[in-house]
Each structure stands twice: as C-alpha cells, then as structure tokens.
Amino acid sequence: MKLMITGGAGFIGSAVVRHLIRNTDWEIVNVDKLTYAGNLDSIACVSNNERHVFEQVDICDHSAIKNIFETHRPDSVMHLAAESHVDRSIDGPSEFIQTNIVGTYNLLEAALNYYRDLTPPLQKIFCFHHISTDEVYGDLDESGYFTEDTAYAPSSPYSASKASSDHLVRSWHRTFGLPVLVTNCSNNYGPYHFPEKLIPLMILNALEGKPLPVYGDGKQVRDWLYVEDHARALVEVITNGKVGETYNIGGNNEKTNIEVVRTLCAILDKKITDKPGGISSFAELITHVTDRPGHDLRYAIDASKIKNDLGWKPKETFETGIEKTVDWYLSNSKWCHRVQDGSYQRERLGQGK
C-alpha cells in the first residue's frame, strides 16, 4: 500500500505515520502545510525512512494537490489535515471554513479525477478515508451515546466545519461513486500534542507554576482516546472497513474536565518533588475561568460497531494512557519549547469576538 496522508505532521497524523512506518511495509506520502500545529519534529524518528516522503503543501492549493496525485500515485488517501481547536474557531472561523470545507472539497475533486483514471484493479483498492470528530453530533445529556446514526447538531464553528466536510465526503460517494470511509473519534490525548489543548496545556502550565485554567465548573464530560490507539483504529478501518460506512472510534473513558486536571495534578505531585512557587500540590494552581461560549456538556462514543465489525478496541485505559502522556512531556521538554514558536504562549483563546 502507498498511502497519502494529509496532516501527517500534526498530532493524530504523525501518530499514524509513526505507527505505519514502525509496524507495516507501507509507503507514506505525507502532505502537510506545516501550520502552527504541524511540526516536523513529530515525525523526526521516521523522516529518513525510505518509505516516507514529505510534501509541504496546502490542501487548498488545487494544482499542488493534483501534482501530488500524479507524481506519487497513491493507492488510497487518509485525510486528517484540519484546523481543529474549538477556541481558535471562535476567535477566527475563516481558517476553519477554508481548510476544513474548501480544502476537503479540493481534495475530493482531485481524488475523484485521479480515481476515474485508474485501472479497474486499482479502483478496487482505492479509498478516500476522511477523519472527523464526535463534536459534529453536538452534545449529550447525562445518559446516552453517540452512534453512527446520531443526527448532526454541531455547536461551534469548528464542529460545523467538520460536519460540512463529512457531508461533502458522503455526497461524493453517493453522487460520483468515489469510494469513501468516514470515522468520527472522541477526544485524543498523548505524545506530541500541541499545548493549546487541555492535557498538554495543564502539564506545561503546572511545571512552570502557572494557573491551570478550568472552564466554568469543569464538569463537561469527554470520552478520552489515547492517540496511538486511534492510529491503530484508523489503519484497521482503511484496511478492512466497508466502503461507504462510518465508524465511531472512542476510548470508553468518560471523564469530567476537572477530574482530568486533578488526575494530572496527582500524577505530577508524585513525580515532581521540587514544585514551583512553594506550592505543596499542583492542585493549588487550579483556577476556574469563564466558560467557553456554547460549550458542549458531554460527549460519549458508542464504539461497538468498530469493535464488532473490525475487532478493534483500545489498549490503553485512561489511567495507563495519562501516565504515559505525563512521562512523555516530562522527557521531551525540548519538543515542547520548539513547537511554541512565539505565536502562541498558552494564553486564553476562544472568548468570542
């Protein structure tokens, strides 16, 4: 398999690239614009591998994407490139519309034209795998789960842009016959996560004795999925998934945000004896701040379809995964410093225009 991966220098994309190079004989064509959240350091361990080719290209650049298809002749596409931070989408929706909607449209058009020119045997192999989020479903009350049949009800500009891209992908399948797969995942965490997101932000702020900002009462519930488990799931789907189907991918780890932050504090308390600012526990740094506009209450994934149909289930519990994550950040301070290039210094985002 020669797989074209968009967003392969980002958080989830780089995990897929590392997984495939380490555990398969696949060839990877890694396409990434290298925005603030894309970083070549995240794929440094595989960058010199002869089965990995990197192309710095914006998915909105039609001619460049067309050239990628013509030059590298991929067997399939795994589309992860996206603007993904809800807070940033509140402050500046335009980039989300361009990348997540227009960029996906551009990829679909290029992929369809490429697919139509393939020989029948290669057409049987080809698939456009679109990676999306559970946030397209909106939020849940205290009970129930998102399934593949849950109606879409996005709350933020980010989730609305991803919902739109999901609909585009499915329409290219139904109308034009492009073979597609769609996956919707729950909240990812793990190594190489850009520090605007909850878990790395809390770890890095804590180590510097900075406040740990918790939105509102912190009782918003998320289903946490270790990123390497997600990478395995994506490879399983593109290998054995049924064309035209959607698969929800979740970690079966529902936690409130405040519970996540307190867990991180407890782990750091055990690992860090010389605490900053004279505090006795990192929990002293927890600070409740004004909630995010339109903040969804609860996400929870029913991942029984991918388990029953494809045999995938997460290997990591939240307890094992979060311990590995903290250890990684403690051991990779240089990566953390390098990805913060001056444009983002862990300040509060997403308070509205």
VENJOLIN-V476560 format. One record per residue. N is the residue number from 1. RES is the residue in one small letter. BURIAL is + if it has 16 or more other ideal C-beta (glycine too) atoms within 10 Angstrom, else -. D_CENTER is the distance of its C-alpha to the mean C-alpha in whole Angstrom. Layout:
n: {N;N}
res: {RES;RES}
burial: {BURIAL;BURIAL}
d_center: {D_CENTER;D_CENTER}
//
This chain:
n: {1;2;3;4;5;6;7;8;9;10;11;12;13;14;15;16;17;18;19;20;21;22;23;24;25;26;27;28;29;30;31;32;33;34;35;36;37;38;39;40;41;42;43;44;45;46;47;48;49;50;51;52;53;54;55;56;57;58;59;60;61;62;63;64;65;66;67;68;69;70;71;72;73;74;75;76;77;78;79;80;81;82;83;84;85;86;87;88;89;90;91;92;93;94;95;96;97;98;99;100;101;102;103;104;105;106;107;108;109;110;111;112;113;114;115;116;117;118;119;120;121;122;123;124;125;126;127;128;129;130;131;132;133;134;135;136;137;138;139;140;141;142;143;144;145;146;147;148;149;150;151;152;153;154;155;156;157;158;159;160;161;162;163;164;165;166;167;168;169;170;171;172;173;174;175;176;177;178;179;180;181;182;183;184;185;186;187;188;189;190;191;192;193;194;195;196;197;198;199;200;201;202;203;204;205;206;207;208;209;210;211;212;213;214;215;216;217;218;219;220;221;222;223;224;225;226;227;228;229;230;231;232;233;234;235;236;237;238;239;240;241;242;243;244;245;246;247;248;249;250;251;252;253;254;255;256;257;258;259;260;261;262;263;264;265;266;267;268;269;270;271;272;273;274;275;276;277;278;279;280;281;282;283;284;285;286;287;288;289;290;291;292;293;294;295;296;297;298;299;300;301;302;303;304;305;306;307;308;309;310;311;312;313;314;315;316;317;318;319;320;321;322;323;324;325;326;327;328;329;330;331;332;333;334;335;336;337;338;339;340;341;342;343;344;345;346;347;348;349;350;351;352;353}
res: {m;k;l;m;i;t;g;g;a;g;f;i;g;s;a;v;v;r;h;l;i;r;n;t;d;w;e;i;v;n;v;d;k;l;t;y;a;g;n;l;d;s;i;a;c;v;s;n;n;e;r;h;v;f;e;q;v;d;i;c;d;h;s;a;i;k;n;i;f;e;t;h;r;p;d;s;v;m;h;l;a;a;e;s;h;v;d;r;s;i;d;g;p;s;e;f;i;q;t;n;i;v;g;t;y;n;l;l;e;a;a;l;n;y;y;r;d;l;t;p;p;l;q;k;i;f;c;f;h;h;i;s;t;d;e;v;y;g;d;l;d;e;s;g;y;f;t;e;d;t;a;y;a;p;s;s;p;y;s;a;s;k;a;s;s;d;h;l;v;r;s;w;h;r;t;f;g;l;p;v;l;v;t;n;c;s;n;n;y;g;p;y;h;f;p;e;k;l;i;p;l;m;i;l;n;a;l;e;g;k;p;l;p;v;y;g;d;g;k;q;v;r;d;w;l;y;v;e;d;h;a;r;a;l;v;e;v;i;t;n;g;k;v;g;e;t;y;n;i;g;g;n;n;e;k;t;n;i;e;v;v;r;t;l;c;a;i;l;d;k;k;i;t;d;k;p;g;g;i;s;s;f;a;e;l;i;t;h;v;t;d;r;p;g;h;d;l;r;y;a;i;d;a;s;k;i;k;n;d;l;g;w;k;p;k;e;t;f;e;t;g;i;e;k;t;v;d;w;y;l;s;n;s;k;w;c;h;r;v;q;d;g;s;y;q;r;e;r;l;g;q;g;k}
burial: {-;-;+;+;+;+;+;+;+;+;+;+;+;+;+;+;+;+;+;+;+;-;-;-;-;+;+;+;+;+;+;+;+;-;+;-;+;+;+;-;-;+;+;-;-;+;+;-;-;-;-;+;+;+;+;-;+;+;+;+;-;-;-;+;+;-;-;+;+;-;-;-;-;+;+;+;+;+;+;+;+;+;+;+;+;+;+;+;+;+;-;-;+;-;-;+;+;+;+;+;+;+;+;+;+;+;+;+;+;+;+;+;-;+;+;-;-;-;-;-;-;-;-;-;-;+;+;+;+;+;+;+;+;+;+;+;+;+;+;+;-;-;-;-;+;+;-;+;-;+;-;-;-;+;+;+;+;+;+;+;+;+;+;+;+;+;-;+;+;+;-;+;+;-;-;-;-;+;+;+;+;+;+;+;+;+;+;+;+;+;+;+;+;+;+;+;+;+;+;+;+;+;+;+;+;+;+;-;-;+;-;+;+;+;+;-;-;+;-;+;+;+;+;+;+;+;+;+;+;+;+;+;+;+;+;+;+;+;-;-;+;-;-;-;+;+;+;+;+;+;+;+;+;+;+;+;+;+;-;+;+;+;+;+;+;-;+;+;+;-;-;-;-;-;+;-;-;-;-;-;-;+;+;-;+;+;-;-;-;-;-;+;-;-;-;+;-;+;+;+;+;+;+;-;+;+;+;-;-;+;-;+;-;+;-;+;-;+;-;-;+;+;+;-;+;+;-;+;+;-;-;-;-;-;+;+;-;-;+;+;-;-;-;+;-;+;-;-;+;+;-;-;-}
d_center: {23;22;18;17;13;12;10;11;11;8;6;5;7;10;10;10;13;15;15;17;19;20;20;21;24;21;21;18;18;16;15;14;16;15;14;14;11;12;14;16;17;14;15;19;20;20;20;24;24;26;23;21;21;19;20;19;19;18;17;19;22;24;26;24;21;25;26;23;24;27;27;25;25;22;23;19;16;13;11;7;9;8;10;7;10;12;15;15;15;18;20;19;18;20;17;14;17;18;14;13;16;19;16;16;19;20;18;20;23;23;22;25;27;26;26;30;31;30;33;33;32;29;28;28;25;23;20;17;14;12;8;8;8;11;12;14;16;17;18;21;24;25;25;23;20;18;19;18;21;20;21;19;20;17;18;16;16;13;13;16;14;12;15;17;15;15;19;19;18;20;23;23;23;26;28;28;27;24;22;19;16;14;11;10;8;9;8;6;9;11;12;11;9;11;13;13;11;13;14;14;16;18;19;20;22;24;25;26;28;26;26;23;22;21;21;24;25;22;22;19;18;14;13;12;10;11;8;11;12;9;10;13;13;11;14;17;16;16;19;21;19;22;22;21;20;17;15;13;12;12;13;17;17;18;18;19;18;21;22;18;20;23;22;21;24;26;24;25;28;29;28;29;33;34;32;31;34;36;34;34;31;28;28;30;28;26;26;26;25;25;23;20;22;21;19;18;20;18;15;16;15;18;17;20;20;18;20;23;23;21;22;18;18;16;18;17;18;17;20;20;16;17;20;18;16;19;21;18;18;22;22;20;22;22;19;18;21;20;17;19;21;23;21;19;21;19;21;21;19;19;22;23;25}
//
